[in-house]
Amino acid sequence: MKKEVLVVEDDSDIVELLRIHLEDLDCQVSSALTGTKGLELAESGKYDLIILDLMLPGIDGMEICRKIRAQKVYTPILMLTAKSEAIDKIIGLETGADDYMTKPFNVREFISRVKAIFRRVSMITEESNEPKKIIEFKELTIDLEKRKVTRGENTIALTPKEFDLLVLMSTHPGRSYNREELLNLVWGYEFSGYEHTVNSHINRLRAKIEPDADNPVFILTTWGIGYRFNDED
């Protein structure tokens, strides 16, 4: 089955370049040249990947990313930008982007990043190295196929990375992960040095799933190492 990819980019030459290489990866490509149109298409939630330029007419890429995450659209996002400052990369990741590339970029690297995103999504959502499709611990239920998390009768809205972190740890309860391991497994090796991003995501995840974030019962701290999912009955 073809992957559905949305390219939101105001440079038509770049759009066509990306289209050619994405179609070589057996992707069906849609495109938008403005932020307004891109947001409209992205909110449909029907895509497997969104390639999102940062600087766009109408609505910029950061705002699009914020808006679609607020709409509970968890499609992976690869952000493209002419900006190279580290702070822009951090803001992009914190906003909900899954990866970040600076223009001009190498086409081979672009293809590699796209493949890596598809692999990570497949690894975490299909089997997560376990045959179970639903994980239950105390009142917390994680549906891997639907990417749905509930605590009791309440549905909890998670960003893609929050969900991926939760699934990774909950499928390996009791195993302690340091921040670098979590960064590499969930974001990929290209984000080495951004371990503080893991901390902020863990804090937000706890605030959403824990009955009391100050006294967590699901995601525990392993002092001197990092974090683990509770394996006690």
N, C-alpha and C positions, 0 to 999 in steps of 0.2 A: 504494500500500500504506500502510495506517495505521501511524503511529508508536506503539509501545507505551511508555507512560509510567507510572511508579510514583510516587505521591505518599505520602510518609511524614510525616504531620502529625497531631498529637493534637487539633487544633481542627476539628471536623466541618464548621463553617461555612466555614472556609478551604478545606477539602478540596472542598466542593461548588462554591465559587467558582472554584477552579482547574480543577475538572473541566469546568465549563461552557465556560471559555475554551480549554482544551486540546482539547476536542471540536470547537470551532469551527476549530481548526487541523488537524482530521482526525486526532486522536490517540485511541487506545484507552486509557482510564485505569483503572488499578488503584490501590487505596489501602490504607494500614495506619495505625491510630491509635496503635500502640505501637512502640517501637524494636525490641522482640523480633520482632514479626511483620514489621516492615519489613526487618530484616536477613534473615529467612528468605526473603522474596520477592526481595530484592535479589541474594542469592547465586545465584539461578537464572541470572542473566546474560542473560535473555531480553528485557530492556527496552532501548529506544533512549535513554531519559533517566530519571533519578531526581531527583525534587524532594524534598529532604531537610531537615526541620526540625532545628535544632540541639538544642533542649530538648525531650526526649521522655521519657515514662515507660518504665522498663525499661533501655534502652540509649540513650545520647545520640547525636546525629547525628555528632559527631566520631569516636566509637568505631565506629559503623556504617561510616563512610567508611574508617577504617583497616582494619577487618576485611574488607570486600569487596575492597579493593585487595590485601590480603594473599592473598585467595583468587583473585587474578588475574582479577577481574571489572572490566573497564575501561569500563563504562557511564558516559557523561557524568553528572556530578552538579551540580545547581544547589542550593546550600544556602540555606535560609531561617532567619533568626534575629532575635530581638528585640534582640540585642546589636549595638552599633554601633562598639565600640572597634576601632581599626585592627589591634591584635594578634590579635583573633578572626578577622578577615578573612585575615590572613597565615597563621595556623595552619590555617584551613580550606583555603586554597590549597595549603599545604605538605602537608597530609594527603592531598590528591588530589582535592579538589573542583575543578570546572571554572569555576564562577561562584558569586557570593555576593550575596544581596539581604537588606536589613534591613527588618524589619517596623516600621511598616506600609508597604507598597509600593504603587506605582501599577500598576494592572492593565496599562496600555499598556506600561509599562516591562518588566513581567514577560513579556508576549507578545514584546516585542522581544528580550529576553534568550534566551528559548526558541528563537526563530527564528535568532538568531545562533549558538547552539550547534549547531543542526541544519545551518546553512550551513557552519560550520567543520569539522564532522565530514565532511560531504559533500565539501568542497573538498579535504581532506587525504587521505581514505581512498578515494574513488572514482577520481580521476585524478591528483590532486596536480599538476595542470597538465602532466602528462606521460602519454603513452599506455601506458607500461610499468606492469605490475602487480607485477613483481618487480625489485628493485634489488640488484645484486651488486657488491661492491667488496672486493677481496682475499678474506678468508675470511668477510666479513660479508654476510648475505643478509637482505633486508627484503621480506616479502610484504605488499603493501599491502592486498589484499583480505582476507586472514586476520588482518591486524594481528599478524603473527608475525615475530620477529627471531631469527636464529640466527648463531652464530659457530662455523664448523666444524660439528661435530655437536651442539653444545650450544645448546639453546633459552634465550633470554634473556627474562626477565619484565620488561616495562616498564610503567610507569603510562601512562595515556592521554596526559598532557602530555609525558612523556619520548618516547613514540612519535611524537607529533605534531611535536615539535622535530626528531627524527631524520629523519622523512620530509621535512619542509620543507627542511632543509639538504641532505639526500642527493639530492633531486630537482633541486637547483640547485648542484651541486658547484663549488667555487671561488668562489662568491659570498659575500662577507663581509656578515654581518648585525650591526648593533649591538644592544645589549640592548633598547632601546626598540622597534626593529623586530620583534624576536622576540616581545616581550611583546604587541605589538599584533596580530601575525599569528596567534599561537597562543592567547593568552588573550582578546584583544579590547581595544579602546581604553579601556574603562571601568576598566582596571587601571593606568592611567598613574601612575607614581610608585612602582611595585613592581618595578623592574628587578632588584633583588637576588634576587627569586624566580627569575629566569632563571638567574642564577649558580648557585644551589643545584641547580636541575634539570640544568644542564649538568654540574655536578660529579658528581651521582648517575648521570647517563647515561654519562659517561666511566668511572665506576667499574664499570659493568655491561658495557659493550661493548668497552672497550679492553683489550688484553692487558696493558698497563702504563699505568695512568691518569696517571702522572707524565710519561710520554712518549707522548702520544696519536698515533695514526696515522689515525684516522677524523675526529674533531672537533678541528680545529686552532684555535689562537688567532691572530687577526689583530691584532697589537699596535697599540694606539691606536684600534681600531675595535670589535672584538667577536670573533665566531666564524665559521668556515666549515667546510664538509665538504671533505675532501681530494679534489682533482681530478687528482692525479698518478698515473700508471700504476705 
